[in-house]
Structures are given as structure tokens and as C-alpha cells.
Amino acid sequence: MRVIDREEVARRLTYELCIPIVREAMIAFSTGETRQLLRSIIPLADGRMFGLMPGALGEHAPFGAKVISVFPENFAKGRQSHQGLVVLFEPENGAPVCVVHAGEVTAIRTAAASAVATDALARPDARRLALLGYGEQAATHARAISKVRPLEAITVWGRSAERAQAFAAAMSAELGVPVTAAPDAKAAVAEADIVCTVSAAKEPILYGAWLKPGTHVNVVGSSYAGPVEVDNDLVAGSRFIADSREGVLAQGAEFLAAKAAGLIDDAHVVAEIGQVLAGQVEGRQSAAQITVYKSLGHVVQDLASAWALYKETESR
């Protein structure tokens, strides 16, 4: 049994490797090549969760599951909020062959998926990124988005001005791009071409009225029905793309809130990102259109990323 720990994942699962892997995984997902169930989530005390995500990369392909805990308060203590394992099984004999650090895979592949969506949906001339949130996903999203657009400026907002400023200083030094902490969320997104909501917010922190025409938004922080990061007007007024139609219809909090308000119906999910990537459905239709990518995260992304690390190790 091969074990790939956090340090090895962080070192080897680069964005240059992961972005194309996630891109192909989402095309395979939307064309029906992969197999997976909706995630099972057990709520725990104090907003914590325990989740199980099983899936297969195809009928005669690797399969496995991600078993993960989510403890949102961990970031403030210097730990990952997502902790767990990705367990891989080989397709020939059904044997378990590898265990991979799920927290680090999740951090990287989630941002890689947003980068894939941004590359497909954001305007080609997008240069300014806004991050609502300053945790681990904010950092990984800044790194990943910079791989698909030549960023000229990044703004960040979070509820702690001190932490937002520390994040800005660290990321500016790392990326060589000016990163500034905004006094509020409205100011953070005022000039943004790309916005990523990567928070633990339970109520909207981003409003559609704040965005300039042509903005692309990655809605990432809420991964189950309940907490919402953006308001109903943004959902209803956007071209709304999902990572999984089935997943968003069942667990996409922002979509479900706008639907409950009577503003949209299920047809408002115009496509899965895999359909856009495969050329089956048009993504952005005009320079002024607001596009939204709702990310729930799917185990085929984890399995494909983890399997690539395993196979590279085996081939040495």
C-alpha cells in the first residue's frame, strides 16, 4: 500500500499538472464516462462535518473514495479545515493500492477547478482578481488563477482586517503581483474582472449589484445546502454554470435559495462546466455578461489527481 503524505502532495501536485487533469476529469464527468454518488455529509457539532465521496473514473478505470472531516475553525489554529484520506483501488483486481492526503489534494484541485472554469468563462482580457476570504482556499485560488490569466492586481477582503493585510503581504511577495486588502467586500470587487468567494460565510457577502459588467465569479465556499455566499440577484442575473447539475440541484445553497425565492427554476443551470469545455454548450455569450461557476467539488477530481500522483510514482 503506497502512502502519499501532505508534503509529497504539495510538492508534486503542481497547478501545471493539476489544472489539465481536472479539466479532463470534468469533461469525462459530463460525458458520462465517470461514476459517482452524491456526497454523504453528516453534520457534527459547531458547524463541523464528516463526509464520504465515492466514485470511479470509468467502468474499467481506477475507483475509490474520499473520507474527510471539515472543521472550519482549524485555519485560525494553523491546521487545514479539510482533513482525511483519498483511498485508491486499481481496476484489474479491485485491490486498494494507495492512500493520499485528502486535505492537500482538496486544497489544490478545488483551486485548479476554479482556474479551469475561469479560463473557459472569464473574459480573455481579465486581469484583476478579487478574493472574498483569506484562508487556505484564497491562497490556492490566487496561485491557480494566475496560471490562466496574467493578473495585474489582486484585492482581498475578510472579516479580520489584520489577517487580510497579512495575507496580502504574503501573497504579493510570493506571486510578484500587487495584492491589497480592501476595507469591505464591496470595495474589494468594485474593479474586479474575476471574483472568487472562498469563505465560511452563512449569509451573502457578495451582491450582484456590486459587480461591473463582464465579471466572472467562482462561488466556492459553500459545499452543501444551507450557507450562502452570494445573493439571489447575482444568481438570477448570471449565466449559471455548475460543476455538476445534479449536485447543484440537490446541494447548491445559492442556487436553492434563489429558486426558493421564486426567481429561477432548474433550467437556470444552463450547463455543467464539462459541457462547456467539450464544446457542447456555449459558456460566456457576451463581453458584458456576468458568469457564475458554482463549485461543489466532486470526487472524480480527487481521484484523477491522486491517481496521477500514484502512477507517476509507480513508473519510476
Salt bridges, closest charged atoms under 4 A:
GLU7 OE2 - ARG11 NE 3.10
GLU8 OE2 - ARG2 NH2 2.66
GLU8 OE2 - ARG12 NH1 2.50
GLU16 OE2 - LYS147 NZ 2.96
GLU24 OE2 - ARG23 NH1 3.36
GLU59 OE2 - ARG35 NH2 3.08
GLU73 OE2 - ARG48 NH2 2.66
GLU104 OE1 - ARG6 NE 2.94
ASP119 OD1 - ARG149 NH1 2.75
ASP125 OD2 - ARG123 NH2 2.98
GLU136 OE2 - ARG6 NH2 3.93
GLU174 OE2 - ARG143 NE 2.63
ASP193 OD1 - LYS212 NZ 2.98
ASP243 OD1 - HIS298 NE2 3.25
GLU254 OE1 - LYS294 NZ 2.93
ASP266 OD1 - LYS259 NZ 2.70
ASP302 OD1 - LYS66 NZ 3.20
ASP302 OD2 - ARG109 NH2 2.89
GLU312 OE2 - ARG12 NH2 3.24
GLU312 OE2 - ARG316 NH2 3.45
